[in-house]
Amino acid sequence: MPQQQEMSRLTLDLSRQQHRKLKAWTQQAAESVGVVDVPMAVVLRWLVATLTLDPRDDDYGLLARELQRAVLEHLRAEQSHAQDGS
């Protein structure tokens, strides 16, 4: 019997618009891959796994680097905006 990984729960609050867009995307993805449903949790787990990859060690290294760069750029912009507002 395969050993199950211990899971940790994460709660994520999305705006209604973000939720609708993600749900629409998962419905399109389900149609694209020929399944009834693609759970949002599966997509979010894959995004977290990709974001936390070592860019040197994986087939998705380029994607991981780009995703990490984009997230850091967003965080820096938010920080700069917050400092400008104080």
ABEGO torsion letter per residue (X at the ends): XBBBBBBBBBBBBBBAAAAAAAAAAAAAAAAAAGBABBBAAAAAAAAAAAAABBAAABAAAAAAAAAAAAAAAAAAAAAAAAAAAX
